[in-house]
Amino acid sequence: MKHTYKITGITCGGCKATVEKSLKTLDEVKNVVIDVEKGEVLVDMNKNVQIETLQKALPSKYFISNKGKNDLPGPIKNDISEIKERKSKLQQLKPLLLIFLYIVVASILLHFRNWSLTGFMLDFMGLFYIVFSFFKMLDLKGFPSSFKMYDPLAKRIPIYGWLYPFIETALGLMFLMRFQINIALIVTLIILGITTVGVIKTLLDKKSIQCACLGTALKLPMTEATFIENSIMIVMATIMLLSIF
């Protein structure tokens, strides 16, 4: 027999694998199929399993409920509220904000004595790519599955997700070394433009997924901050191209 349930807490490919493995530990469960986009899990069972049993098999961050029921059980609902109170968006985004601040300060200091707005923007974009690609490199296997959850091109061409960290590294070096800047700017507009479209769609759909901007090493939620950081890079690239042409 097969039953479809609603599930919350899955934000990346690693989460999906964890839920599948946890539910399969139950003797009654034959197979598990998860639809991350819909937030649903199809459980194939030898015999009926109570939803409470399924919930106990899952780590505490995942919550399963009957499909069609909007409200989670009282205790679980209270747990979610407590988690949200303890961990605000600002706290979750603290690593991203600190990294962004360090990049800005470093870019300013590089031109402290002889200020150059163009130089500042080139170094900012270069450091941005190098630092962000570094975190993606920490988990090259896990990054593509998280990235394709919102990037339109990575969804259609899986290999793009594997290549993306290396593309960022190359762009970072091009900006810092002042090599083929025109090409680097155009590529920046293309890849970040595509990603930003996916980010906007995710935010409008109010999906709760993990942002892959810093890879999977740091568990960051997809928020407006992702849109802002991409927009800053796009604006800088546009200004630079307009000044060149």
N, C-alpha and C positions, 0 to 999 in steps of 0.2 A: 504494500500500500504506500501511496505517496501523499505527502502533505506539504503545502506551501505556507511558510510563515514570514512575517515581517521581521527584519533584524536591523539593529542600529549599532553603531560603534565601528563599523568596517570603513576604514579610511584609505587603505592601500592594499597592494597585492599580498603583503606579508600578513595583514589582518585576515584576508580571505583564506589564506593557507592555514592560519591558526584555527579559525572557526571550523573549517572542513576537518582538520585533524582531530579537534576536540570532540566534535559530534560523532565521528567515526569510532571513537573509543567505546561508545555504547554498543553492546552486543546486538541490540535490536536494529541498529542502523546499518543498512547495506551500502548506501551511497548518498553523497551530499553534493548538490549543485547550487552555487551562489550566483545571483545576478546583482552585482554591485550597483549598477545604474539604478535599478528599481528598489534596491534595499530589501531583497527577498531571498529566501533560502528554500530550496526544494529538498525535502528529506525523504528518502526511500527506505521504508522500514519493513522488517519481517512481521512485526506486530505493533499495534498502537503504543506509542510512548507518550506519557503525560508531558505537557509543556514545561512543567516544573523540573522534570528530570533532564530535559534538554538544556534548560537554563543552568542547572547545577554543573553540567558538563562543560560549560563555557567559562572562560576567564571573566573576571568581574566587569571588564569594560564593555562587554557585548551583551545586548539585551534582545531576547527573542519574544515575539508575541503572535497571537493568532492573526492571520490576514483579515483585514476588514475592521479590526478593532483599533481605534485611534489611541486609546489610553492603555498604557502599560500598567501592570499590577502595582498596587499602592506602594509596597516597600521599594520596588525597583524605581518607581517614579521619584520617590523621595531621595534615593541614592543619586539619581541623575541630577536633581536640584542641588544636592550638597556638593557634588563634583563641580558643577558649574559655578557655584559660589566660591569654592576654594581656588579654582583655576580660571581666572578671567582671561579675556582675549589678550590683554596687555601682557600678562604673565607668560602666556603661551608664545607670544611673539617677541619676547625679550631677546632671545639669541639673534633673531633677524634684525631687530632694531640696533643692537649693539654692533653687529657686523657692518651694518649700513653706516653707522656713526663713525666707525673706525676708518672705513673707506673714504668718507667725506673728509675727515680730519687729515688723513695721510695725503690725499690729493691736494689739499690746501697747503700743507707744509712743504710739499715738493716745489711749490711756486711762491713760497712766503716772501722771499727777497725780491724776486722779479715776477710780479703777478702777471699771469696770462690766462684769460678765460678759456681760450682754445686749449692751452696746455692742461688746464685743470680738468676740462671735460674729457680730453683724451685719456689722461691718467685715471680719472674716475671710472670711465668705461672699461679701461684695461684691467684695473684692480677688481672691479665688479665681476668681470668674467673669470679672472683667475681664481678669486676667492670662492665664488659660487661653484665653479667647476671642480675645485678641490673637494668640496663636501659631496658632490655627486660621485666623484671617483672613489670615495670611501665604501660605496656599495654599488658597484657597477651592475651587479645582477639584479638588485632590487629596484634601482631607479627607473628602468624602462616601464615596468608594470605600473608604477605610481604615476609616471609622467603621462602615459597614454590614457589615464582616466579623465584628463581634461584637455590635453593638447590634440587638436583635430588631425594634424599631420601624423603624429605618433600613433594615433588610432588606426589610420589607414595604411601606414608604412612602418611596421614594427622596428625595422632596422634603424630608422631615424632616431628612435629613443635610445638605442645603444650608441649611436654616433654623436648624439647631442653634447655630452660632456666634453668630447674631444673638439667639437666645433667651437664650444665656448673657450676652451684653452687656446685654440689657434687665434680666435678673435682677440682675446686678451693680450696675447703676445704681439699681434699686429698693431694694436693701439699703443702699447707701451714702447714698442720699437719704432713706431711711426712708419710702418711698412704697409704699403698699399691701403692707405686709410680709406680711400673712396670705396673700394670693394668691401672693406670691413663695415663701413657705415651702411651700405646697401644691404648686406647680409643681415646686419643687426635689425634693420627695419622689417625685413622679411620674416625672420625666425621669431622675433619678439612680437611682431604683429599677429602672426598665426597663434602663438601661445596666448596672447592677450584676448583674442576672440574666444578661446576656450575658457579662459578665466572668467570673462564677463558672463558667458553662458552658465557656468557653474554657480556664480554668485546670484544670478537672476533666478536660477532654478532652486536656490537655497539648499544645495547639496552639501552634506558634511563630509568632506574628503580631505586627505592629507595633501599639503602643498609640497611639490617636489623641487622647489627652487633651491633648497639646501640639501637635496638628496633625501635619503631615508634615514640618515644617521640622526638627524634632529627631527622630532615629530612636530611639525608645524601645521596648523589648520589652514585651509584655504580661506583667506579673508581679503578685505579691501586693500590690505598692505601689499599683497602680491600684485594687484592691479596698479597700485601707485608706483611700485619699484620698476615695473615694466614700462609704465608711462613715462617715467623720468628718463629712462634709457632711450625710448623712442623719440621724445622731445629733443634730447641732446643730439641724437643722430640726425634728426631733421634739421636742426639749427646748423649743424656742421656742414651738411650737404648744401644747404641754401647759401652758406657763406662761400663755399667752394665754387658753386656754379652761378 
